[in-house]
C-alpha cells in the first residue's frame, strides 16, 4: 500500500530527528487519538498509567515536581452521546518516589468523529479539552486543547495524525497556541495485536515554529492488544537528547461498560 509505505518513510524521518535536542516532559496522557469511540449510551473507562524510568531530577520551574520515578495514573471516564459525539472526564493523579499521592487537576473533553459510509477506511474528526492543572505539573493553571484527528485504518494498518494546538488560558504564561503534533503508525502482527510507533513533538508557537534544532521529540514503540472485554496500549518511549524524561513506560487500559 502506497500510503503505508509513505507513512513509514515519514516515521523513519521522525526517528532521525531524535538526535536533535529538545525538552519533552511526559504528560499524564500519552495518546494519539483515532476514530474509536463509545457507542451511544455506553460508558467507558480508560486508565492511563505512565512511569518515568529515567526522568528529570531537578524542577524545570519553581513548584514543579521532577519526573524521575514519578508514577502518573489518570482515570478517564467516557460516555457516548451520539454516534459521532463522545464526552470524557480526566482525573490526573501522581505518586512520587516517596509514596506521596497528588491530585493534579481535572479536564473535560468532547470528541467528534465524522460519520462514514460502511467500508470507508479514512476518518477525520476533532477533540477539545478544557481544564485545570496543578502547579506540580504545569506553569499554566488553565488550558484549552484543540486536537484535529486525521487517519486511515484497514485490515492490517492504522495511521493517525493529531496536529494538536495547546493554548494557555492563564495570565502568568504566553497564550500563543503551541503546535504539538502526534503520529501513530501500527501494523497487525497477529490477530488482535498491532505493533508500531507513536511520535510526539513540541514545535513551539504556531505563528513562529521553532527551528529544527530547538524542537522537542519523543518516540514510543507500542503494542495494541484487543480482546473481548478490554483493550491495552503499551509503550516504551525515549525522549530527545535534552528531554527532561529520557525513558518513559506507558499503558492505557480501556474497559467498556454496557
C-alpha positions in Angstrom: 0.0 0.0 0.0 1.5 3.3 -1.1 0.0 5.3 1.8 1.5 2.9 4.3 4.9 3.0 2.7 4.9 6.8 2.6 3.9 6.9 6.3 6.7 4.5 7.2 9.1 6.8 5.5 7.8 9.7 7.5 8.3 7.7 10.6 11.8 7.0 9.7 12.4 10.7 9.3 10.9 11.2 12.8 13.3 8.6 14.2 16.3 10.6 12.8 15.0 13.8 14.5 15.5 12.2 17.9 19.2 13.2 17.7 18.1 16.8 17.9 18.0 18.5 21.2 14.6 19.1 22.9 12.6 19.1 26.1 9.6 16.9 26.2 8.4 16.0 29.7 6.0 13.1 29.9 2.4 14.3 30.3 -0.3 12.4 32.2 -2.0 11.3 28.9 0.3 9.9 26.2 -2.0 9.0 23.4 -2.7 9.6 19.7 -6.4 9.8 19.1 -8.1 7.6 16.4 -11.7 7.1 15.3 -12.6 4.8 18.2 -15.5 6.0 20.3 -18.1 4.7 22.7 -21.5 3.7 21.3 -24.4 5.9 22.1 -25.3 5.4 25.8 -22.2 3.4 26.5 -20.0 4.3 29.5 -16.3 3.5 29.4 -13.1 3.8 31.5 -9.6 4.3 30.2 -6.8 4.1 32.8 -3.7 6.0 31.7 -0.6 4.9 33.6 2.8 6.4 32.9 6.1 5.9 34.7 9.3 7.8 34.2 12.0 5.1 34.2 14.7 7.8 33.8 13.4 11.2 34.3 14.3 14.7 35.3 15.7 15.0 38.9 15.5 18.8 39.1 12.4 21.0 38.7 12.2 23.0 35.4 10.4 25.8 37.2 9.5 26.8 40.7 6.9 24.4 42.1 7.3 21.6 39.6 7.7 18.0 40.8 10.6 16.4 38.8 9.5 13.4 36.8 12.2 10.8 37.8 10.5 7.7 39.1 7.1 9.5 39.1 4.1 7.3 38.5 1.1 9.1 36.9 -2.3 7.5 37.0 -5.2 9.2 35.2 -8.7 7.6 35.1 -10.6 8.9 32.0 -14.4 8.3 32.2 -16.1 8.4 28.9 -19.7 8.4 27.6 -21.1 8.0 24.1 -23.6 10.8 23.5 -24.4 10.0 19.9 -22.8 8.0 17.0 -20.5 11.0 16.4 -20.0 12.6 19.8 -18.3 11.4 23.0 -17.7 13.1 26.3 -14.8 12.5 28.7 -13.6 13.4 32.1 -9.9 13.2 33.3 -8.8 13.0 36.9 -5.0 13.1 36.8 -3.1 11.8 39.9 0.6 11.1 40.6 2.6 9.1 43.1 6.1 10.3 43.8 9.1 8.2 44.8 8.4 8.9 48.5 4.9 7.5 48.3 3.1 10.8 48.3 -0.2 10.8 46.3 -1.2 14.1 44.5 -4.3 15.3 42.7 -3.0 17.1 39.6 -6.2 18.7 38.3 -9.3 18.0 36.2 -10.1 18.1 32.5 -13.3 17.8 30.4 -13.2 16.5 26.8 -15.6 16.4 23.8 -14.7 14.3 20.8 -16.3 14.2 17.4 -15.7 11.7 14.6 -17.5 12.4 11.3 -20.0 9.8 10.2 -18.7 7.5 7.5 -20.2 5.1 5.0 -19.7 1.4 5.7 -16.3 0.3 4.4 -14.7 3.7 4.4 -11.1 3.5 5.6 -10.3 7.2 6.0 -11.6 9.0 9.1 -11.5 12.5 10.5 -12.7 14.5 13.4 -11.5 16.6 16.4 -11.3 16.7 20.1 -11.4 19.6 22.5 -10.2 19.6 26.1 -10.6 22.3 28.8 -9.3 22.0 32.3 -7.2 22.9 35.3 -3.6 21.6 36.1 -1.8 21.9 39.3 1.5 23.8 39.7 3.2 20.5 40.2 2.8 19.6 36.6 2.4 22.9 34.6 3.1 26.6 34.8 -0.2 27.0 33.0 -3.1 26.6 35.5 -6.0 26.7 33.0 -5.7 25.4 29.4 -7.5 24.5 26.2 -6.5 21.9 23.7 -7.8 21.6 20.1 -6.9 18.3 18.5 -7.8 17.5 14.9 -7.9 13.8 14.1 -7.0 12.5 10.6 -6.4 8.9 9.9 -6.7 5.6 7.9 -7.5 2.1 9.0 -7.7 -1.2 7.1 -7.4 -4.8 8.0 -3.6 -4.5 8.6 -2.7 -0.9 9.0 -3.6 2.0 11.3 -2.3 5.5 10.7 -3.4 8.6 12.7 -2.2 12.2 12.8 -3.1 14.7 15.5 -1.8 18.2 14.8 -2.6 19.4 18.3 -2.9 23.1 19.3 -2.3 23.6 23.1 -3.4 27.0 24.5 -2.8 28.5 27.9 -5.7 30.5 29.4 -3.7 31.7 32.4 -2.1 35.2 32.8 1.3 34.0 34.0 2.4 32.5 30.7 2.1 33.1 27.0 -1.3 32.4 25.4 0.1 31.8 21.9 -1.2 28.4 20.6 1.6 25.8 20.8 1.9 23.2 17.9 2.3 19.7 19.3 1.9 17.0 16.6 1.3 13.4 17.3 1.5 10.4 14.9 0.6 6.8 15.3 1.6 4.0 12.9 0.8 0.3 13.6 0.5 -2.9 11.7 -1.2 -6.1 12.6 1.3 -8.6 13.9 -1.2 -11.4 14.7 -4.9 -11.5 15.2 -5.8 -8.9 18.0 -2.3 -7.4 18.3 -0.9 -4.4 16.4 2.7 -3.2 16.8 4.2 0.1 15.7 5.3 3.5 16.8 3.9 6.7 18.3 5.6 10.1 17.9 5.1 13.2 20.0 6.6 16.6 19.3 6.7 20.1 20.7 7.3 22.7 17.9 6.7 25.9 19.7 4.2 28.7 18.9 2.1 28.1 15.8 2.8 31.5 14.3 6.6 31.1 14.9 7.6 27.5 14.7 10.9 26.8 16.4 14.0 25.9 14.3 14.5 22.2 13.9 17.4 22.3 16.4 15.1 23.6 19.1 12.1 21.3 18.6 11.3 18.5 21.1 10.6 14.9 20.2 9.6 11.6 21.9 9.2 8.3 20.1 7.4 5.2 21.6 7.5 1.6 20.5 3.9 0.4 21.1 1.7 -2.7 21.2 -2.1 -2.5 20.9 -3.9 -5.6 22.2 -7.6 -6.1 21.6 -9.8 -8.6 23.5 -13.5 -9.1 24.0 -13.5 -7.4 27.4 -10.7 -4.8 27.3 -8.1 -3.2 25.1 -4.5 -2.4 26.1 -2.0 0.1 24.6 1.5 -0.4 26.0 4.7 1.5 25.0 8.2 2.4 25.9 9.4 5.8 24.9 12.6 7.7 24.5 12.9 11.5 24.6 15.4 13.5 22.5 18.8 14.4 23.8 17.8 17.3 26.0 14.4 16.0 27.1 13.9 16.0 30.9 12.4 12.5 30.9 14.7 10.1 28.9 12.8 6.9 29.2 9.1 6.5 29.9 6.8 3.5 30.1 3.1 4.0 29.4 0.0 1.9 29.3 -3.7 2.6 28.5 -6.3 0.0 29.6 -9.7 0.6 28.1 -12.8 -1.0 29.8 -16.2 -0.6 28.2 -19.3 -0.7 30.4 -22.5 -1.5 28.5 
